[in-house]
Amino acid sequence: MSSVEQIIGFSIVVFFTILVIIFSTKAVRNRYPPIFRKIEPLNRLKRAIGMAVEDGSRLHVSLGNAQLTDPSNTSALVGLSALHRIGQLTSTSDLPPICTTGSGGLLVLSQDTLRKISIETNTRAFFDANHAAMVGATPFSYAAGIMDFIDNSGVNGNVLIGNFGTEAGLICESLNKARISVTGSDSITAQAIFYAATQDTLIGEELYALPAYLAAGPGYVASLRVEDIFRIVVSGGMIAGAILKIIGLI
């Protein structure tokens, strides 16, 4: 990569960050409120969160088995943000959410997230570090561990957000027993399996919109708005380039 490309890349990141900060301010949010398109799996998830509080059922969040240093770990970080928000929304329930993972690093982060939730919502009495568990060190042992964890924890709703592989097919066998199971992965293989075997699958960038739809914070909503701006800019550039190519100016 040349120095010019590095400068351009760095400039884009800085510009993106500035726009996110601007759109996160209260003045901009009040003057230009965001408009979300309907994503049915996320609408059903929000209803399931409300039902979990009403009927005292438990929600389960699974973060996949990627390591913290893997590029594919970004989806698991989205899952952690979702876990944090779900814990806040269900803080009045006697059954806080549980979390499973196949990575030691994600286990530590998920336990810390549950602890943070208990402090923020003043529910320290319900905090239990065992509510976050590393259920398997390999993909298929992880799948088996999730199945056992779901069957023995009274889970009535699942959110699987992270990096999964072909073991996703085994996990889906247990998901069908729950009221709702929202799934999403950065892996094309897992995404295809989830789409075929479960009803509520997040496709593509819908995965990364999950915290924004759960109102986890203004920064998440702002990032979606800036993404739309960049999408328009890139599309306009491609159209302009095609027109200039046709008329022979480039």
C-alpha positions in Angstrom: 0.0 0.0 0.0 1.5 3.4 -1.0 1.7 6.4 1.2 -1.1 8.1 -0.8 -3.5 5.2 -0.2 -2.6 5.3 3.5 -3.4 9.0 3.7 -6.7 8.5 1.9 -7.7 5.6 4.1 -6.8 7.6 7.3 -8.7 10.6 6.0 -11.8 8.5 5.4 -11.6 7.1 9.0 -11.2 10.5 10.5 -14.1 12.0 8.4 -16.3 9.0 9.4 -15.4 9.5 13.1 -16.2 13.2 12.9 -19.6 12.5 11.3 -20.5 9.9 13.9 -19.7 12.4 16.7 -21.8 15.1 15.0 -24.8 12.8 14.5 -24.4 11.6 18.1 -25.0 15.1 19.6 -28.4 15.7 21.2 -29.1 18.8 19.0 -28.7 16.9 15.8 -30.7 13.9 17.1 -33.6 16.1 18.2 -33.7 18.1 14.9 -33.2 15.1 12.6 -34.6 12.0 14.3 -33.5 8.7 12.7 -35.9 6.7 10.7 -35.4 2.9 10.8 -36.6 0.5 8.2 -38.5 -2.5 9.5 -36.5 -5.6 10.1 -39.0 -8.3 11.3 -36.5 -10.5 13.3 -35.5 -7.4 15.3 -39.1 -6.4 15.9 -39.9 -9.9 17.2 -36.8 -9.8 19.4 -38.0 -6.6 21.0 -41.3 -8.2 21.7 -39.6 -11.3 23.1 -37.6 -9.0 25.5 -40.8 -7.5 26.7 -42.3 -10.9 27.2 -39.3 -12.1 29.1 -40.0 -9.5 31.7 -43.7 -10.3 31.9 -43.6 -14.1 32.1 -40.2 -14.4 33.9 -38.5 -16.3 31.1 -34.8 -16.2 30.3 -32.9 -15.0 27.2 -29.7 -16.5 26.0 -27.0 -14.7 24.0 -24.3 -16.7 22.2 -21.2 -15.0 20.9 -19.6 -17.7 18.7 -16.1 -19.1 19.1 -13.8 -16.5 17.4 -10.7 -15.3 19.3 -10.3 -11.7 20.3 -7.4 -11.2 17.8 -9.4 -12.7 14.9 -10.7 -10.3 12.2 -14.0 -12.2 12.4 -14.4 -11.1 16.0 -16.3 -7.9 15.1 -19.6 -9.7 15.0 -19.0 -11.1 18.6 -18.5 -7.5 19.8 -21.9 -6.6 18.3 -23.2 -9.6 20.3 -21.7 -8.1 23.5 -23.4 -4.8 22.9 -26.7 -6.6 22.4 -26.1 -8.6 25.6 -25.5 -5.4 27.5 -28.7 -3.8 26.2 -30.8 -6.9 26.7 -29.6 -7.1 30.3 -30.6 -3.5 30.8 -34.1 -4.0 29.3 -34.7 -7.2 31.4 -33.3 -5.8 34.6 -36.7 -6.0 36.3 -36.9 -9.7 35.6 -35.8 -12.3 38.2 -34.0 -14.2 35.4 -31.1 -12.1 33.9 -29.8 -13.1 30.5 -27.2 -15.8 30.2 -24.3 -15.9 27.7 -22.3 -18.7 26.1 -19.1 -18.5 24.1 -16.3 -20.8 22.8 -13.5 -18.3 23.5 -11.8 -17.6 26.8 -11.4 -13.9 25.9 -15.0 -13.5 25.1 -15.9 -15.3 28.3 -14.0 -12.6 30.3 -15.7 -9.8 28.4 -19.2 -11.4 28.8 -18.7 -11.8 32.5 -17.6 -8.2 32.8 -20.7 -7.1 30.8 -23.0 -9.0 33.1 -21.3 -7.4 36.1 -21.6 -4.0 34.5 -25.3 -4.5 33.9 -25.9 -5.5 37.6 -24.1 -2.3 38.7 -26.0 0.0 36.3 -29.4 -1.5 37.1 -28.8 -2.0 40.8 -29.4 -5.7 40.6 -26.2 -7.0 42.1 -28.1 -9.7 44.0 -28.9 -11.4 40.7 -25.4 -11.3 39.4 -23.7 -14.7 38.9 -20.5 -15.0 37.0 -21.6 -18.5 36.0 -24.4 -16.9 33.9 -21.6 -16.5 31.3 -19.9 -19.7 30.3 -17.3 -21.1 27.9 -19.1 -24.2 26.9 -16.6 -25.7 24.5 -13.1 -25.0 23.1 -13.6 -26.5 19.7 -16.5 -25.7 17.2 -18.4 -28.9 17.7 -17.8 -29.2 21.5 -19.1 -25.6 21.6 -22.2 -26.6 19.7 -22.8 -29.5 22.0 -22.3 -27.3 25.0 -24.8 -24.7 23.8 -27.4 -27.4 23.2 -27.0 -28.7 26.8 -26.9 -25.1 28.2 -30.2 -24.2 26.5 -32.0 -27.4 27.5 -31.0 -27.0 31.2 -31.4 -23.3 31.8 -35.0 -22.6 31.0 -34.2 -20.5 28.0 -37.2 -19.2 26.0 -35.3 -17.0 23.6 -32.0 -17.0 21.9 -29.7 -14.4 20.2 -26.8 -16.0 18.3 -24.5 -13.2 17.1 -20.9 -14.1 16.3 -18.6 -16.3 14.2 -20.0 -19.8 13.6 -19.1 -22.5 11.2 -20.8 -25.7 10.1 -21.6 -26.5 13.7 -24.4 -24.0 13.4 -26.5 -26.8 12.0 -26.3 -28.7 15.2 -27.1 -25.6 17.3 -30.3 -25.0 15.3 -31.8 -28.3 16.6 -32.1 -26.7 20.0 -33.1 -23.2 18.8 -36.4 -24.5 17.4 -37.6 -25.3 21.0 -37.5 -21.6 22.0 -40.1 -18.9 21.4 -37.8 -16.9 19.3 -34.2 -17.3 18.0 -32.5 -14.4 16.3 -29.3 -15.5 14.5 -26.6 -13.7 12.6 -23.0 -14.3 11.6 -20.2 -12.8 9.6 -19.5 -16.3 8.2 -21.3 -17.0 4.9 -21.5 -20.7 5.8 -23.2 -20.1 9.1 -25.5 -17.4 7.6 -26.7 -19.9 5.0 -27.4 -22.5 7.6 -29.2 -20.1 9.9 -31.3 -18.8 7.0 -32.4 -22.3 6.0 -33.0 -23.6 9.5 -34.3 -20.7 11.6 -37.0 -18.1 11.0 -35.3 -14.9 12.2 -31.9 -14.5 10.5 -30.1 -11.2 10.1 -28.7 -10.9 6.6 -25.5 -9.0 5.9 -25.2 -5.6 7.5 -28.5 -6.1 9.5 -26.2 -7.9 12.0 -24.3 -4.8 12.8 -27.5 -2.7 13.1 -28.7 -4.8 16.1 -27.4 -2.5 18.9 -28.9 0.6 17.1 -32.3 -1.1 16.8 -32.2 -2.0 20.5 -31.4 1.7 21.3 -28.0 0.7 22.9 -26.7 4.3 22.5 -26.7 7.3 20.2 -23.3 6.3 18.8 -24.8 3.1 17.2 -27.6 5.1 15.6 -25.2 7.7 14.3 -22.9 5.1 12.7 -25.9 3.7 10.7 -26.7 7.2 9.5 -23.1 7.9 8.5 -23.0 4.5 6.7 -26.0 5.6 4.7 -24.2 8.8 3.7 -21.1 6.9 2.6 -23.3 4.5 0.7 -24.9 7.4 -1.2 -21.4 9.0 -1.9 -20.0 5.7 -3.2 -23.0 5.0 -5.3 -22.9 8.5 -6.8 -19.2 8.2 -7.5 -19.8 4.9 -9.3 -22.6 6.3 -11.4 -20.5 9.4 -12.2 -17.5 7.3 -13.2 -19.7 5.1 -15.4 -21.1 8.2 -17.2 -17.7 9.8 -17.7 -16.4 6.5 -19.1 -19.3 6.3 -21.5 -18.8 9.8 -22.9 -15.0 9.2 -23.1 -13.7 11.6 -20.5 -11.9 9.0 -18.6 
